Amino acid sequence: MRATVTALAARGCRIVNISLGDKTLTPYAGGRASPWSAEVDALARELDIVIIVSAGNAGSRAPPQPWGRAMIPF
């Protein structure tokens, strides 16, 4: 991940989107961020870029909502 993000920044990319996940891992366990999260934070600071990481609702039991559907009827 570090090599890829660094290469993108070297080519002028200022915003990086990382959309991946592992449903078996807890992103914030034991009161500390994971080493992966810490690395993402370090890269953003070092390279002065914005890194967007997808955040799912893996623990949610609510049914998924279709994109674009209004939650409150007008």
C-alpha positions, 0 to 999 in steps of 0.5 A: 500500500505504501509503495502504491500511494507514494507512487500516486503522490509522486505523479501528482495525485492529491486524493487517493480512494482505498475501498477494501476491507476484511469482514473478519477484522475489527478496525478499532479493537483494544482501544487502538487503531490497527497498524494499517490505519496508522500507516494510512494516517502516516502516509497522509501526513508525510505526503500531504494528501487526502486518503479516503477509506471506505467505511461499511456498516458490517455490524449493522443489522439494518437492511441495505438501502438502495442508492438515491432513495429518500429516507423520509417521504416528501 
